[in-house]
Amino acid sequence: MRKKLKTSADDRKCMFSGCKQILSIYNHQIYCHVHRDQVAQEQMRKIPYHHPV
Ligand SMILES: [Zn+2]
């Protein structure tokens, strides 16, 4: 059985400035689902699209 000794992993907040969303322990992203999508779109604009060949 796994005991919950460390709680830090349960207490991660979205890294988006001003966002107080607590991330699920199952969410391994640094952003909540809302900002994850936003940031992903931002990055798609910055990073040139390249095909996996
Ligand atoms: Zn957020």
N, CA, C, O and the ligand as a Tripos MOL2 file, in Angstrom:
@<TRIPOS>MOLECULE
protein
  213   211    54     0     0
PROTEIN
NO_CHARGES

@<TRIPOS>ATOM
      1 N           0.8350   -1.2100    0.0000 N.3       1 MET1
      2 CA          0.0000    0.0000    0.0000 C.3       1 MET1
      3 C           0.8650    1.2550    0.0000 C.2       1 MET1
      4 O           1.8770    1.3350    0.6960 O.2       1 MET1
      5 N           0.4560    2.1970   -0.7710 N.am      2 ARG2
      6 CA          1.2290    3.4430   -0.8240 C.3       2 ARG2
      7 C           0.6610    4.4450    0.1580 C.2       2 ARG2
      8 O          -0.5190    4.7930    0.1190 O.2       2 ARG2
      9 N           1.5140    4.8870    1.0160 N.am      3 LYS3
     10 CA          1.0840    5.9290    1.9520 C.3       3 LYS3
     11 C           1.3780    7.2990    1.3640 C.2       3 LYS3
     12 O           2.3530    7.4810    0.6360 O.2       3 LYS3
     13 N           0.5430    8.2350    1.6810 N.am      4 LYS4
     14 CA          0.7620    9.5990    1.2000 C.3       4 LYS4
     15 C           1.6420   10.3430    2.1950 C.2       4 LYS4
     16 O           1.1570   11.0270    3.0950 O.2       4 LYS4
     17 N           2.9270   10.1930    2.0110 N.am      5 LEU5
     18 CA          3.8530   10.8740    2.9190 C.3       5 LEU5
     19 C           4.1210   12.2790    2.4340 C.2       5 LEU5
     20 O           4.1790   13.2250    3.2200 O.2       5 LEU5
     21 N           4.2830   12.4040    1.1280 N.am      6 LYS6
     22 CA          4.5490   13.7300    0.5780 C.3       6 LYS6
     23 C           3.2660   14.2850   -0.0270 C.2       6 LYS6
     24 O           2.5650   13.6020   -0.7730 O.2       6 LYS6
     25 N           2.9880   15.4850    0.2940 N.am      7 THR7
     26 CA          1.7650   16.0920   -0.2290 C.3       7 THR7
     27 C           2.0750   17.1100   -1.3100 C.2       7 THR7
     28 O           1.1690   17.6670   -1.9290 O.2       7 THR7
     29 N           3.3530   17.3490   -1.5350 N.am      8 SER8
     30 CA          3.7270   18.4000   -2.4880 C.3       8 SER8
     31 C           3.1730   18.1160   -3.8790 C.2       8 SER8
     32 O           2.7540   19.0310   -4.5880 O.2       8 SER8
     33 N           3.1740   16.8720   -4.2550 N.am      9 ALA9
     34 CA          2.6900   16.5150   -5.5820 C.3       9 ALA9
     35 C           1.1930   16.7660   -5.7100 C.2       9 ALA9
     36 O           0.6670   16.9140   -6.8130 O.2       9 ALA9
     37 N           0.5220   16.8120   -4.5750 N.am     10 ASP10
     38 CA         -0.9190   17.0320   -4.6040 C.3      10 ASP10
     39 C          -1.2750   18.5160   -4.5880 C.2      10 ASP10
     40 O          -2.4360   18.9030   -4.7170 O.2      10 ASP10
     41 N          -0.2560   19.3120   -4.4280 N.am     11 ASP11
     42 CA         -0.5280   20.7280   -4.2100 C.3      11 ASP11
     43 C           0.1270   21.5850   -5.2760 C.2      11 ASP11
     44 O           0.7100   22.6290   -4.9820 O.2      11 ASP11
     45 N           0.0260   21.1350   -6.5120 N.am     12 ARG12
     46 CA          0.6060   21.9090   -7.6060 C.3      12 ARG12
     47 C          -0.4560   22.8150   -8.1960 C.2      12 ARG12
     48 O          -1.5940   22.4110   -8.4310 O.2      12 ARG12
     49 N          -0.0530   24.0340   -8.4230 N.am     13 LYS13
     50 CA         -0.9800   24.9780   -9.0350 C.3      13 LYS13
     51 C          -0.5630   25.2300  -10.4690 C.2      13 LYS13
     52 O           0.5880   25.0270  -10.8560 O.2      13 LYS13
     53 N          -1.5330   25.6770  -11.2380 N.am     14 CYS14
     54 CA         -1.2650   26.0660  -12.6090 C.3      14 CYS14
     55 C          -0.2030   27.1590  -12.6410 C.2      14 CYS14
     56 O          -0.2440   28.1080  -11.8580 O.2      14 CYS14
     57 N           0.7460   27.0080  -13.5580 N.am     15 MET15
     58 CA          1.8600   27.9540  -13.6370 C.3      15 MET15
     59 C           1.4720   29.2520  -14.3290 C.2      15 MET15
     60 O           2.2230   30.2270  -14.3040 O.2      15 MET15
     61 N           0.3130   29.2590  -14.9360 N.am     16 PHE16
     62 CA         -0.1490   30.4670  -15.6080 C.3      16 PHE16
     63 C          -0.3390   31.5600  -14.5750 C.2      16 PHE16
     64 O          -1.0110   31.3590  -13.5630 O.2      16 PHE16
     65 N           0.2610   32.7330  -14.8340 N.am     17 SER17
     66 CA          0.2300   33.7910  -13.8430 C.3      17 SER17
     67 C          -1.2000   34.2130  -13.5500 C.2      17 SER17
     68 O          -1.9740   34.5250  -14.4550 O.2      17 SER17
     69 N          -1.5310   34.2150  -12.2700 N.am     18 GLY18
     70 CA         -2.8600   34.6270  -11.8600 C.3      18 GLY18
     71 C          -3.8350   33.4820  -11.7410 C.2      18 GLY18
     72 O          -4.9340   33.6560  -11.2150 O.2      18 GLY18
     73 N          -3.4550   32.3180  -12.2200 N.am     19 CYS19
     74 CA         -4.3520   31.1670  -12.1580 C.3      19 CYS19
     75 C          -4.1150   30.4010  -10.8650 C.2      19 CYS19
     76 O          -2.9860   30.0240  -10.5520 O.2      19 CYS19
     77 N          -5.1720   30.1780  -10.1320 N.am     20 LYS20
     78 CA         -5.0530   29.5090   -8.8340 C.3      20 LYS20
     79 C          -5.5350   28.0660   -8.9030 C.2      20 LYS20
     80 O          -5.7400   27.4020   -7.8870 O.2      20 LYS20
     81 N          -5.7050   27.6150  -10.1180 N.am     21 GLN21
     82 CA         -6.2230   26.2620  -10.3170 C.3      21 GLN21
     83 C          -5.2590   25.2230   -9.7480 C.2      21 GLN21
     84 O          -4.0820   25.2010  -10.1080 O.2      21 GLN21
     85 N          -5.7510   24.3800   -8.8780 N.am     22 ILE22
     86 CA         -4.9440   23.2760   -8.3530 C.3      22 ILE22
     87 C          -4.9640   22.1430   -9.3680 C.2      22 ILE22
     88 O          -6.0190   21.7290   -9.8490 O.2      22 ILE22
     89 N          -3.7840   21.6580   -9.6760 N.am     23 LEU23
     90 CA         -3.6930   20.6000  -10.6660 C.3      23 LEU23
     91 C          -3.9600   19.2450  -10.0290 C.2      23 LEU23
     92 O          -3.5340   18.9750   -8.9060 O.2      23 LEU23
     93 N          -4.6460   18.4290  -10.7390 N.am     24 SER24
     94 CA         -4.8660   17.0570  -10.3050 C.3      24 SER24
     95 C          -3.5330   16.3230  -10.2350 C.2      24 SER24
     96 O          -2.6040   16.6350  -10.9790 O.2      24 SER24
     97 N          -3.4460   15.3520   -9.3380 N.am     25 ILE25
     98 CA         -2.2160   14.5640   -9.2670 C.3      25 ILE25
     99 C          -2.0430   13.7510  -10.5350 C.2      25 ILE25
    100 O          -0.9500   13.2660  -10.8290 O.2      25 ILE25
    101 N          -3.1080   13.6080  -11.2700 N.am     26 TYR26
    102 CA         -3.0430   12.8650  -12.5300 C.3      26 TYR26
    103 C          -2.6830   13.7730  -13.6890 C.2      26 TYR26
    104 O          -2.3850   13.3060  -14.7880 O.2      26 TYR26
    105 N          -2.7120   15.0630  -13.4380 N.am     27 ASN27
    106 CA         -2.3090   16.0050  -14.4650 C.3      27 ASN27
    107 C          -0.8220   16.2680  -14.2970 C.2      27 ASN27
    108 O          -0.4060   16.8970  -13.3240 O.2      27 ASN27
    109 N          -0.0310   15.7940  -15.2300 N.am     28 HIS28
    110 CA          1.4200   15.9370  -15.1070 C.3      28 HIS28
    111 C           1.9110   17.1690  -15.8400 C.2      28 HIS28
    112 O           3.1160   17.3680  -15.9930 O.2      28 HIS28
    113 N           0.9920   17.9850  -16.2870 N.am     29 GLN29
    114 CA          1.3680   19.2360  -16.9290 C.3      29 GLN29
    115 C           1.6010   20.2910  -15.8490 C.2      29 GLN29
    116 O           1.2700   20.0940  -14.6800 O.2      29 GLN29
    117 N           2.1790   21.4110  -16.2700 N.am     30 ILE30
    118 CA          2.3770   22.4910  -15.3100 C.3      30 ILE30
    119 C           1.2380   23.4880  -15.3800 C.2      30 ILE30
    120 O           1.1790   24.4240  -14.5820 O.2      30 ILE30
    121 N           0.3390   23.2960  -16.3230 N.am     31 TYR31
    122 CA         -0.8140   24.1790  -16.4530 C.3      31 TYR31
    123 C          -2.1030   23.3890  -16.2680 C.2      31 TYR31
    124 O          -2.1480   22.1770  -16.4790 O.2      31 TYR31
    125 N          -3.1480   24.1060  -15.8700 N.am     32 CYS32
    126 CA         -4.4610   23.4780  -15.8350 C.3      32 CYS32
    127 C          -4.9180   23.2260  -17.2770 C.2      32 CYS32
    128 O          -4.2790   23.6780  -18.2270 O.2      32 CYS32
    129 N          -6.0100   22.5140  -17.4230 N.am     33 HIS33
    130 CA         -6.4030   22.1100  -18.7800 C.3      33 HIS33
    131 C          -6.7350   23.3160  -19.6440 C.2      33 HIS33
    132 O          -6.5320   23.2900  -20.8580 O.2      33 HIS33
    133 N          -7.2440   24.3690  -19.0240 N.am     34 VAL34
    134 CA         -7.5840   25.5720  -19.7870 C.3      34 VAL34
    135 C          -6.3200   26.2250  -20.3380 C.2      34 VAL34
    136 O          -6.2310   26.5240  -21.5290 O.2      34 VAL34
    137 N          -5.3610   26.4400  -19.4710 N.am     35 HIS35
    138 CA         -4.1560   27.1560  -19.8870 C.3      35 HIS35
    139 C          -3.1950   26.2590  -20.6540 C.2      35 HIS35
    140 O          -2.3860   26.7380  -21.4480 O.2      35 HIS35
    141 N          -3.2880   24.9820  -20.4180 N.am     36 ARG36
    142 CA         -2.4620   24.0570  -21.2010 C.3      36 ARG36
    143 C          -2.7940   24.2170  -22.6830 C.2      36 ARG36
    144 O          -1.9050   24.2450  -23.5340 O.2      36 ARG36
    145 N          -4.0800   24.3220  -22.9700 N.am     37 ASP37
    146 CA         -4.5040   24.5200  -24.3520 C.3      37 ASP37
    147 C          -4.0620   25.8800  -24.8710 C.2      37 ASP37
    148 O          -3.6070   26.0040  -26.0080 O.2      37 ASP37
    149 N          -4.1960   26.8870  -24.0390 N.am     38 GLN38
    150 CA         -3.7780   28.2340  -24.4520 C.3      38 GLN38
    151 C          -2.2980   28.2740  -24.7510 C.2      38 GLN38
    152 O          -1.8750   28.7910  -25.7850 O.2      38 GLN38
    153 N          -1.5120   27.7260  -23.8400 N.am     39 VAL39
    154 CA         -0.0650   27.7510  -24.0020 C.3      39 VAL39
    155 C           0.3570   26.9230  -25.2040 C.2      39 VAL39
    156 O           1.2840   27.2910  -25.9250 O.2      39 VAL39
    157 N          -0.3150   25.8230  -25.4120 N.am     40 ALA40
    158 CA         -0.0110   24.9760  -26.5620 C.3      40 ALA40
    159 C          -0.2470   25.7450  -27.8580 C.2      40 ALA40
    160 O           0.5260   25.6220  -28.8080 O.2      40 ALA40
    161 N          -1.2980   26.5260  -27.8910 N.am     41 GLN41
    162 CA         -1.5790   27.3140  -29.0830 C.3      41 GLN41
    163 C          -0.5490   28.4080  -29.2630 C.2      41 GLN41
    164 O          -0.1350   28.7020  -30.3840 O.2      41 GLN41
    165 N          -0.1320   29.0150  -28.1530 N.am     42 GLU42
    166 CA          0.9060   30.0410  -28.2120 C.3      42 GLU42
    167 C           2.1900   29.4430  -28.7850 C.2      42 GLU42
    168 O           2.8420   30.0420  -29.6400 O.2      42 GLU42
    169 N           2.5340   28.2740  -28.3060 N.am     43 GLN43
    170 CA          3.7810   27.6510  -28.7340 C.3      43 GLN43
    171 C           3.7040   27.2210  -30.1880 C.2      43 GLN43
    172 O           4.7110   27.2470  -30.8960 O.2      43 GLN43
    173 N           2.5280   26.8280  -30.6390 N.am     44 MET44
    174 CA          2.3920   26.4300  -32.0350 C.3      44 MET44
    175 C           2.6410   27.6090  -32.9590 C.2      44 MET44
    176 O           3.0890   27.4520  -34.0950 O.2      44 MET44
    177 N           2.3390   28.7960  -32.4420 N.am     45 ARG45
    178 CA          2.6010   29.9870  -33.2440 C.3      45 ARG45
    179 C           4.0930   30.2860  -33.2940 C.2      45 ARG45
    180 O           4.6080   30.7350  -34.3180 O.2      45 ARG45
    181 N           4.7850   30.0370  -32.1850 N.am     46 LYS46
    182 CA          6.2150   30.3500  -32.1070 C.3      46 LYS46
    183 C           7.0490   29.2870  -32.8050 C.2      46 LYS46
    184 O           7.9200   29.5970  -33.6180 O.2      46 LYS46
    185 N           6.7740   28.0450  -32.4830 N.am     47 ILE47
    186 CA          7.5820   26.9590  -33.0220 C.3      47 ILE47
    187 C           7.0710   26.5970  -34.4120 C.2      47 ILE47
    188 O           5.8930   26.2790  -34.5760 O.2      47 ILE47
    189 N           7.9500   26.6420  -35.4150 N.am     48 PRO48
    190 CA          7.5330   26.2700  -36.7670 C.3      48 PRO48
    191 C           7.1250   24.8030  -36.7950 C.2      48 PRO48
    192 O           7.7530   23.9310  -36.1950 O.2      48 PRO48
    193 N           6.0690   24.5890  -37.5050 N.am     49 TYR49
    194 CA          5.5390   23.2350  -37.5860 C.3      49 TYR49
    195 C           6.4870   22.3320  -38.3650 C.2      49 TYR49
    196 O           6.9370   22.6760  -39.4580 O.2      49 TYR49
    197 N           6.7770   21.1880  -37.7940 N.am     50 HIS50
    198 CA          7.5850   20.2320  -38.5520 C.3      50 HIS50
    199 C           6.9830   18.8450  -38.4860 C.2      50 HIS50
    200 O           6.5830   18.3520  -37.4320 O.2      50 HIS50
    201 N           6.9370   18.2530  -39.6340 N.am     51 HIS51
    202 CA          6.3710   16.9160  -39.7630 C.3      51 HIS51
    203 C           7.2870   15.8790  -39.1350 C.2      51 HIS51
    204 O           8.5050   15.9490  -39.3000 O.2      51 HIS51
    205 N           6.7270   14.9380  -38.4320 N.am     52 PRO52
    206 CA          7.5330   13.7570  -38.0600 C.3      52 PRO52
    207 C           7.6830   12.8760  -39.2860 C.2      52 PRO52
    208 O           6.7110   12.2930  -39.7650 O.2      52 PRO52
    209 N           8.8900   12.7820  -39.7850 N.am     53 VAL53
    210 CA          9.0960   12.0340  -41.0430 C.3      53 VAL53
    211 C           9.4160   10.5680  -40.7520 C.2      53 VAL53
    212 O           9.6200    9.7850  -41.6800 O.2      53 VAL53
    213 ZN         -4.5830   27.7680  -15.3630 Zn       54 ZN54
@<TRIPOS>BOND
     1     1     2 1
     2     2     3 1
     3     3     4 2
     4     3     5 am
     5     5     6 1
     6     6     7 1
     7     7     8 2
     8     7     9 am
     9     9    10 1
    10    10    11 1
    11    11    12 2
    12    11    13 am
    13    13    14 1
    14    14    15 1
    15    15    16 2
    16    15    17 am
    17    17    18 1
    18    18    19 1
    19    19    20 2
    20    19    21 am
    21    21    22 1
    22    22    23 1
    23    23    24 2
    24    23    25 am
    25    25    26 1
    26    26    27 1
    27    27    28 2
    28    27    29 am
    29    29    30 1
    30    30    31 1
    31    31    32 2
    32    31    33 am
    33    33    34 1
    34    34    35 1
    35    35    36 2
    36    35    37 am
    37    37    38 1
    38    38    39 1
    39    39    40 2
    40    39    41 am
    41    41    42 1
    42    42    43 1
    43    43    44 2
    44    43    45 am
    45    45    46 1
    46    46    47 1
    47    47    48 2
    48    47    49 am
    49    49    50 1
    50    50    51 1
    51    51    52 2
    52    51    53 am
    53    53    54 1
    54    54    55 1
    55    55    56 2
    56    55    57 am
    57    57    58 1
    58    58    59 1
    59    59    60 2
    60    59    61 am
    61    61    62 1
    62    62    63 1
    63    63    64 2
    64    63    65 am
    65    65    66 1
    66    66    67 1
    67    67    68 2
    68    67    69 am
    69    69    70 1
    70    70    71 1
    71    71    72 2
    72    71    73 am
    73    73    74 1
    74    74    75 1
    75    75    76 2
    76    75    77 am
    77    77    78 1
    78    78    79 1
    79    79    80 2
    80    79    81 am
    81    81    82 1
    82    82    83 1
    83    83    84 2
    84    83    85 am
    85    85    86 1
    86    86    87 1
    87    87    88 2
    88    87    89 am
    89    89    90 1
    90    90    91 1
    91    91    92 2
    92    91    93 am
    93    93    94 1
    94    94    95 1
    95    95    96 2
    96    95    97 am
    97    97    98 1
    98    98    99 1
    99    99   100 2
   100    99   101 am
   101   101   102 1
   102   102   103 1
   103   103   104 2
   104   103   105 am
   105   105   106 1
   106   106   107 1
   107   107   108 2
   108   107   109 am
   109   109   110 1
   110   110   111 1
   111   111   112 2
   112   111   113 am
   113   113   114 1
   114   114   115 1
   115   115   116 2
   116   115   117 am
   117   117   118 1
   118   118   119 1
   119   119   120 2
   120   119   121 am
   121   121   122 1
   122   122   123 1
   123   123   124 2
   124   123   125 am
   125   125   126 1
   126   126   127 1
   127   127   128 2
   128   127   129 am
   129   129   130 1
   130   130   131 1
   131   131   132 2
   132   131   133 am
   133   133   134 1
   134   134   135 1
   135   135   136 2
   136   135   137 am
   137   137   138 1
   138   138   139 1
   139   139   140 2
   140   139   141 am
   141   141   142 1
   142   142   143 1
   143   143   144 2
   144   143   145 am
   145   145   146 1
   146   146   147 1
   147   147   148 2
   148   147   149 am
   149   149   150 1
   150   150   151 1
   151   151   152 2
   152   151   153 am
   153   153   154 1
   154   154   155 1
   155   155   156 2
   156   155   157 am
   157   157   158 1
   158   158   159 1
   159   159   160 2
   160   159   161 am
   161   161   162 1
   162   162   163 1
   163   163   164 2
   164   163   165 am
   165   165   166 1
   166   166   167 1
   167   167   168 2
   168   167   169 am
   169   169   170 1
   170   170   171 1
   171   171   172 2
   172   171   173 am
   173   173   174 1
   174   174   175 1
   175   175   176 2
   176   175   177 am
   177   177   178 1
   178   178   179 1
   179   179   180 2
   180   179   181 am
   181   181   182 1
   182   182   183 1
   183   183   184 2
   184   183   185 am
   185   185   186 1
   186   186   187 1
   187   187   188 2
   188   187   189 am
   189   189   190 1
   190   190   191 1
   191   191   192 2
   192   191   193 am
   193   193   194 1
   194   194   195 1
   195   195   196 2
   196   195   197 am
   197   197   198 1
   198   198   199 1
   199   199   200 2
   200   199   201 am
   201   201   202 1
   202   202   203 1
   203   203   204 2
   204   203   205 am
   205   205   206 1
   206   206   207 1
   207   207   208 2
   208   207   209 am
   209   209   210 1
   210   210   211 1
   211   211   212 2
@<TRIPOS>SUBSTRUCTURE
     1 MET1         2 RESIDUE 1 A MET
     2 ARG2         6 RESIDUE 1 A ARG
     3 LYS3        10 RESIDUE 1 A LYS
     4 LYS4        14 RESIDUE 1 A LYS
     5 LEU5        18 RESIDUE 1 A LEU
     6 LYS6        22 RESIDUE 1 A LYS
     7 THR7        26 RESIDUE 1 A THR
     8 SER8        30 RESIDUE 1 A SER
     9 ALA9        34 RESIDUE 1 A ALA
    10 ASP10       38 RESIDUE 1 A ASP
    11 ASP11       42 RESIDUE 1 A ASP
    12 ARG12       46 RESIDUE 1 A ARG
    13 LYS13       50 RESIDUE 1 A LYS
    14 CYS14       54 RESIDUE 1 A CYS
    15 MET15       58 RESIDUE 1 A MET
    16 PHE16       62 RESIDUE 1 A PHE
    17 SER17       66 RESIDUE 1 A SER
    18 GLY18       70 RESIDUE 1 A GLY
    19 CYS19       74 RESIDUE 1 A CYS
    20 LYS20       78 RESIDUE 1 A LYS
    21 GLN21       82 RESIDUE 1 A GLN
    22 ILE22       86 RESIDUE 1 A ILE
    23 LEU23       90 RESIDUE 1 A LEU
    24 SER24       94 RESIDUE 1 A SER
    25 ILE25       98 RESIDUE 1 A ILE
    26 TYR26      102 RESIDUE 1 A TYR
    27 ASN27      106 RESIDUE 1 A ASN
    28 HIS28      110 RESIDUE 1 A HIS
    29 GLN29      114 RESIDUE 1 A GLN
    30 ILE30      118 RESIDUE 1 A ILE
    31 TYR31      122 RESIDUE 1 A TYR
    32 CYS32      126 RESIDUE 1 A CYS
    33 HIS33      130 RESIDUE 1 A HIS
    34 VAL34      134 RESIDUE 1 A VAL
    35 HIS35      138 RESIDUE 1 A HIS
    36 ARG36      142 RESIDUE 1 A ARG
    37 ASP37      146 RESIDUE 1 A ASP
    38 GLN38      150 RESIDUE 1 A GLN
    39 VAL39      154 RESIDUE 1 A VAL
    40 ALA40      158 RESIDUE 1 A ALA
    41 GLN41      162 RESIDUE 1 A GLN
    42 GLU42      166 RESIDUE 1 A GLU
    43 GLN43      170 RESIDUE 1 A GLN
    44 MET44      174 RESIDUE 1 A MET
    45 ARG45      178 RESIDUE 1 A ARG
    46 LYS46      182 RESIDUE 1 A LYS
    47 ILE47      186 RESIDUE 1 A ILE
    48 PRO48      190 RESIDUE 1 A PRO
    49 TYR49      194 RESIDUE 1 A TYR
    50 HIS50      198 RESIDUE 1 A HIS
    51 HIS51      202 RESIDUE 1 A HIS
    52 PRO52      206 RESIDUE 1 A PRO
    53 VAL53      210 RESIDUE 1 A VAL
    54 ZN54       213 GROUP 0 **** ****
